Amino acid sequence: MNKNNSSFLEEQLKDDRLKQIYAAKLSNKPPDKQTRRYVIDNGLIKFKRKGRFLICVPKHLQENLVAIFHDQTSLHSGIAKT
C-alpha cells in the first residue's frame, strides 16, 4: 500500500460504518448482506456498483469532495451570469 492509500485508509477508518466493514472483511467470515458488496483493494475499502469498484469516501470528507469536484468541473456561471 502506498503512502496516499495509507493516509486515505486512516480517514476511512475514522468513519464508524467503514471501520466496521473493514473489520468484517479482515475477519474472513462469510460476507453478510451488509458487507458482501465491499472489498479491500490496494489497502482501501471499495464498494461494488454496476460491476465497478468505487472508493468509499468517509462521511466527514464527502461534503469537501463534492465542493472541490464541483468547483473544478462546473460549466455554469451560477448566479453571476448576466
Buried (B, 14 or more C-beta within 10 A) or exposed (E): EEEEBEEBBEEBBEBEEBBEBBEBBEEEEEEEEEBEEBBEEEEBBBBEEEEEBEEBBBEEBEEEEEEEEEEEEEEEEEEEEE
